[in-house]
Amino acid sequence: MKQTDWDVIIVGAGPTGGRTATHLASLGHSVLMLEEHTEIGRPFQCAGLVTPKAMQEVGLFDSVLEEVDGARIHGPSGTLVPVGTDGKLRTYVVCRKKFDQGVVQQGMQAGATLWLDSRPTEAVVKEDGVVLNVESLGQEIELTCKLLIGCDGAHSWTRRHFKMGRPKEMMIGFQAEVLGYDGNPRWLDMYSGSEIAPGFFAWVIPSGFGSHRIGVWSTPERLNGRSVEQCYEDLKNHPLWKERFENIHEIARFCGPIPSGMVKKTVRDRVLLLGDAAGMAKPTTGGGIGPGFQQISGILSRLSEAILLDNLSEKALTKITSKHFKFMKKDQEKARKLRNLLVSDVIDGELDRHFDNFAKPEVLDLINEIGDIEKPVPLGLALIKKVPAFRRLALRAGSKLLFR
């Protein structure tokens, strides 16, 4: 007989769901994770970059495929801006299947339970708890819990069922795993320009054993009728860089949405959204693991107390989450505004001029001094305030962005 009554049910057993389960189960709560797929870590829809801070938190170094020291960023006309230093670690490239499985296993070791091939079909919030109908291994089961947490990704069932809004920005990402790319070990390549990644960038990430992950992302309105697969083909055939791609052999292809921009309602009575379900992917890199970890860690102690007291109304959850989530949302919005100002809302000619300025030795020194993949806002503000060529952008940036 399966247990049917839980303190917390988490929909989605990805990194955010697994990390949330670890935290809550470690504090003595009964936790159930529901995963709709038959295995953890599939399908794979991510570039697989994990920052040192997030990696230190979970300690899953056996999932690391490659260590990255920096990025070679290319302007539309080929101007190269190298950001990083040989031998100074910037980020990790992981096997997402192994990483995700490791995070979820930590949750189970802490006392949480995992059901695979299980998905919610209906949920009703009552005064004394949530009644959740679940299809598990082809069987319909009725469950109850004090708190339902949606960690179920970009197309979150939880978010849609409870009408909690939509992420402000839904990017589209495409990625191929390849062999034969001509790149530098321990460095990733980034390519920009309207031909290959309108408003954003394409990436090539070393993923160990001679393989690379080649990806492109943008938004539907910026693609203007094109597909991200077409952008990928244009990148491979770009006259400036096609020699690097001419010997590649594809192993696999992946495509998926990247939700960025915190949704309007992250809480309802007895319902909470975390990670991609809440629209927490970073607007500058698309990364969602770090923000998901940060979301739950910042509210953990107060959330645990509320579960113990069974005080989980929308008003109570708002009080618990408001300050931390508002801080994260504000930082996210600043990062988006700076991204748009410097990259996304400029034509290729202006972007080329930006890259010419980025490539100046004194600006490169500033980038390498302040630059942090986890914290793009301090760097963007420093560029606008300290680099003469970018000071004209200050008026476009606005006082709220510059001084708050």
C-alpha positions in Angstrom: 0.0 0.0 0.0 1.3 3.4 -0.9 1.3 6.2 1.6 -1.4 8.7 0.7 -1.0 11.5 3.2 2.0 13.8 3.1 3.3 17.0 4.6 4.6 18.1 1.2 4.1 16.9 -2.3 6.6 18.2 -4.9 5.6 18.0 -8.6 8.7 17.6 -10.6 12.0 15.8 -9.7 14.6 17.9 -11.4 17.4 19.8 -9.6 15.0 22.3 -7.9 12.5 19.6 -6.9 15.3 17.4 -5.6 17.0 20.1 -3.6 13.7 21.2 -2.1 13.0 17.6 -1.1 16.4 17.3 0.5 15.9 20.5 2.6 12.4 19.7 3.8 12.9 16.0 4.4 16.1 16.8 6.4 13.9 18.9 8.7 11.6 16.0 9.4 8.8 16.6 7.0 7.2 13.8 5.0 7.9 14.6 1.4 6.8 12.9 -1.9 8.3 13.8 -5.3 6.3 13.1 -8.4 8.2 12.7 -11.7 6.2 12.2 -14.9 9.0 10.5 -16.7 10.2 7.0 -16.1 13.8 8.1 -15.3 15.4 11.2 -13.7 17.4 13.5 -16.0 15.5 12.8 -19.2 14.6 14.5 -21.5 17.7 16.6 -21.5 17.0 20.3 -22.3 19.8 22.3 -20.8 23.3 23.4 -21.6 24.5 21.7 -18.4 26.4 24.5 -16.8 26.5 24.5 -13.0 28.2 27.4 -11.1 30.8 26.6 -8.5 28.4 27.9 -5.8 25.6 25.6 -6.8 28.1 22.7 -7.2 29.6 23.3 -3.7 26.0 23.1 -2.3 25.4 19.6 -3.6 28.9 18.3 -3.9 28.2 16.2 -7.0 31.6 16.5 -8.5 31.4 13.0 -10.0 28.9 14.5 -12.5 31.4 17.0 -13.9 32.4 16.4 -17.5 34.6 19.5 -18.0 35.8 22.5 -16.1 35.5 25.9 -17.9 37.9 28.8 -17.3 36.3 31.3 -19.6 34.4 32.3 -22.7 35.5 33.6 -26.1 32.7 35.9 -27.1 32.5 36.9 -30.7 30.8 40.0 -32.1 28.7 39.9 -35.3 31.7 41.0 -37.4 34.1 38.7 -35.6 35.5 40.9 -32.8 36.8 38.6 -30.1 36.3 39.3 -26.4 38.0 36.7 -24.2 36.5 36.7 -20.7 38.4 34.5 -18.2 41.8 33.3 -17.2 43.5 30.0 -18.0 43.5 27.9 -14.8 40.9 29.9 -13.0 37.6 28.0 -12.8 34.5 29.9 -13.9 31.9 27.1 -14.1 31.4 23.3 -14.5 29.9 21.4 -17.4 27.9 18.4 -16.0 26.2 15.3 -17.2 22.7 16.5 -16.5 21.3 13.0 -16.1 24.0 12.1 -13.5 23.7 15.5 -11.8 19.8 15.4 -11.6 19.9 11.9 -10.3 22.4 12.8 -7.7 20.3 15.8 -6.4 17.2 13.6 -6.3 19.1 10.8 -4.6 20.1 13.2 -1.9 16.5 14.0 -1.3 15.7 10.3 -0.9 18.6 9.8 1.4 17.2 12.6 3.6 13.9 10.7 3.8 11.9 11.9 0.8 10.0 9.4 -1.4 10.1 9.4 -5.2 7.4 8.1 -7.6 8.4 7.8 -11.2 5.9 7.7 -14.1 3.5 9.7 -11.9 1.7 12.9 -12.7 -1.1 15.0 -11.2 -4.5 15.0 -13.0 -6.5 17.1 -10.6 -6.0 19.2 -7.4 -8.4 20.8 -5.0 -7.4 23.1 -2.2 -9.5 22.6 1.0 -9.3 24.3 4.3 -7.3 21.4 5.9 -5.1 20.5 2.9 -4.7 19.8 -0.8 -6.5 16.8 -2.4 -4.4 15.6 -5.3 -5.4 13.0 -7.9 -2.4 11.3 -9.3 -1.9 8.9 -12.2 1.0 6.6 -11.1 2.1 3.7 -13.2 -1.3 3.7 -14.9 -3.2 3.7 -11.6 -5.4 6.5 -10.2 -4.5 7.4 -6.6 -5.9 10.1 -4.4 -3.4 11.9 -2.2 -3.5 14.6 0.4 -0.9 17.1 1.6 -0.5 20.2 3.6 1.6 22.0 0.9 1.9 21.4 -2.9 5.1 22.7 -4.5 5.3 23.0 -8.2 8.9 22.4 -9.5 7.5 21.1 -12.8 9.4 23.2 -15.3 8.6 25.7 -18.0 5.2 24.3 -18.9 4.3 23.7 -15.2 1.0 21.9 -14.7 0.9 23.3 -11.2 1.2 26.9 -12.5 -1.4 26.4 -15.2 -3.9 24.5 -13.0 -3.9 27.2 -10.3 -3.8 30.1 -12.8 -0.7 31.7 -11.4 0.3 33.6 -14.5 3.0 33.2 -17.1 6.8 33.9 -17.1 7.5 37.4 -18.5 9.7 36.0 -21.2 9.7 32.6 -22.7 12.8 32.0 -24.8 13.3 29.1 -27.2 16.5 27.0 -27.0 17.9 24.5 -29.4 21.0 22.4 -28.8 23.0 19.6 -30.5 25.7 17.3 -29.0 28.5 17.0 -31.5 32.0 15.6 -32.0 34.7 17.2 -34.1 34.3 20.9 -33.2 37.5 22.9 -33.5 37.6 24.7 -30.1 39.8 25.5 -27.2 39.8 23.1 -24.2 38.3 24.5 -21.0 36.9 27.5 -22.9 33.4 28.0 -24.3 32.7 30.0 -27.5 29.8 32.5 -27.8 28.6 33.9 -31.0 26.3 36.9 -31.5 24.4 38.7 -34.3 21.0 38.8 -35.9 21.9 36.1 -38.4 22.5 33.4 -35.8 20.9 34.4 -32.5 18.7 37.6 -32.9 18.9 39.5 -29.6 20.8 36.8 -27.8 23.8 34.5 -28.5 24.8 31.0 -29.6 27.1 28.9 -27.6 29.6 26.0 -28.0 30.4 24.3 -24.7 33.1 21.6 -24.2 31.4 18.6 -22.7 34.4 16.2 -22.2 35.8 13.4 -24.3 36.1 15.6 -27.4 32.4 16.4 -27.5 30.7 19.8 -27.5 27.2 21.2 -27.0 26.2 23.7 -29.7 23.2 25.8 -28.9 21.1 28.8 -29.9 18.4 30.7 -28.1 16.1 33.6 -28.8 12.5 34.7 -28.4 9.7 34.2 -30.9 9.2 37.9 -31.7 12.9 38.3 -32.4 13.1 35.2 -34.6 10.5 36.9 -36.8 9.2 33.6 -38.4 12.5 31.8 -38.4 13.2 28.8 -36.2 16.1 28.2 -33.8 17.1 25.2 -35.9 17.5 27.6 -38.9 19.7 29.8 -36.7 21.8 26.8 -35.8 22.3 26.0 -39.5 23.3 29.6 -40.2 25.8 29.5 -37.4 27.5 26.4 -38.8 27.6 28.0 -42.2 28.6 31.5 -41.2 31.6 32.6 -43.4 33.6 33.9 -40.3 33.4 30.6 -38.4 32.3 27.8 -40.7 35.8 26.2 -40.7 35.3 25.4 -36.9 32.1 23.4 -37.7 33.0 21.7 -41.0 34.0 18.4 -39.4 31.3 18.1 -36.7 29.2 15.0 -36.4 25.9 15.2 -34.5 25.2 12.7 -31.7 21.8 14.2 -30.5 19.5 17.1 -30.7 17.4 18.8 -28.0 14.9 21.7 -28.0 13.0 23.3 -25.2 11.6 26.5 -23.6 13.5 28.8 -21.2 11.2 30.7 -18.8 12.6 33.9 -17.5 10.7 36.6 -15.5 9.0 35.7 -12.2 5.3 34.8 -12.6 2.7 37.1 -11.1 1.6 34.7 -8.4 4.3 32.4 -6.9 1.9 31.4 -4.1 -1.7 30.4 -3.6 -3.4 28.8 -0.6 -1.2 25.8 0.1 0.6 26.1 -3.2 4.1 27.3 -4.0 6.1 27.6 -7.3 9.8 27.2 -7.5 12.5 27.2 -10.2 11.5 27.2 -13.9 7.8 26.8 -12.9 8.1 30.2 -11.3 10.0 31.7 -14.3 13.3 31.9 -12.5 15.8 31.2 -15.4 18.4 33.9 -15.7 17.7 36.3 -18.6 21.5 36.6 -19.4 22.4 32.9 -19.6 19.1 31.0 -19.3 20.5 29.1 -16.3 17.9 27.9 -13.8 19.7 25.6 -11.3 21.3 28.4 -9.2 18.1 30.5 -9.0 16.0 27.4 -8.0 18.5 26.6 -5.3 18.5 30.2 -4.1 14.7 30.4 -4.0 14.2 27.5 -1.6 17.3 28.2 0.6 16.1 31.8 1.3 12.7 30.8 2.7 13.5 27.3 4.2 13.4 27.9 7.9 10.2 30.0 7.9 8.5 27.6 5.4 9.4 24.6 7.6 7.8 26.3 10.6 4.7 27.1 8.6 4.4 23.5 7.6 4.7 22.4 11.2 2.0 24.9 12.3 -0.1 24.1 9.2 -0.3 27.8 8.5 -0.1 27.8 4.7 -2.7 30.2 3.5 -1.8 32.5 0.6 -1.4 35.4 3.1 1.0 33.3 5.2 3.0 32.0 2.2 3.2 35.6 0.8 4.7 36.8 4.1 7.3 34.0 4.0 8.3 34.5 0.4 7.7 38.2 -0.3 11.0 39.8 0.7 13.3 37.1 -0.7 11.4 36.6 -3.9 11.1 40.4 -4.5 14.8 40.7 -4.1 15.3 37.9 -6.7 12.8 39.4 -9.1 14.3 42.9 -8.8 17.8 41.4 -9.6 16.3 39.5 -12.5 14.6 42.6 -14.0 17.9 44.6 -13.7 19.7 41.8 -15.5 17.1 41.8 -18.3 17.2 45.6 -18.7 21.0 45.5 -18.9 21.0 42.6 -21.4 18.5 44.5 -23.6 20.5 47.7 -23.3 23.8 46.2 -24.2 22.9 43.2 -26.5 19.2 42.4 -27.2 17.7 45.7 -28.3 20.5 46.9 -30.5 21.2 46.3 -34.2 24.3 44.5 -35.4 26.2 47.7 -36.2 25.7 49.0 -32.7 26.5 45.6 -31.2 29.8 45.6 -33.2 30.7 49.0 -31.7 29.9 47.6 -28.2 32.3 44.7 -28.9 35.0 47.0 -30.1 34.8 48.7 -26.7 34.5 45.4 -24.8 37.8 44.3 -26.5 39.8 47.3 -25.2 42.4 46.1 -22.6 41.1 48.4 -19.8 37.5 47.2 -20.4 38.6 43.6 -20.5 40.4 44.1 -17.2 37.2 45.5 -15.7 35.2 42.6 -17.1 37.6 40.0 -15.6 37.7 41.9 -12.3 34.0 42.2 -11.7 32.5 39.6 -14.1 30.6 36.7 -12.5 28.3 34.3 -14.4 26.0 34.3 -11.4 26.0 38.1 -10.9 25.8 40.0 -14.2 24.2 43.1 -12.7 27.3 44.5 -11.0 29.3 44.1 -14.2 26.7 45.7 -16.4 26.3 48.7 -14.1 30.1 49.1 -13.9 30.4 49.2 -17.7 27.8 51.9 -17.9 29.2 54.0 -15.1 33.0 53.6 -15.6 33.6 53.1 -19.3 33.3 56.4 -21.2 32.1 54.8 -24.4 29.1 53.3 -22.6 28.2 56.4 -20.6 25.8 57.6 -23.3 23.7 54.5 -22.4 23.2 55.9 -18.9 20.1 58.0 -20.0 18.6 55.0 -21.7 19.3 52.8 -18.6 17.3 55.1 -16.4 17.8 56.2 -12.8 16.0 53.2 -11.3 18.4 50.8 -13.0 21.5 52.8 -12.2 21.0 53.9 -8.6 18.7 51.3 -7.0 
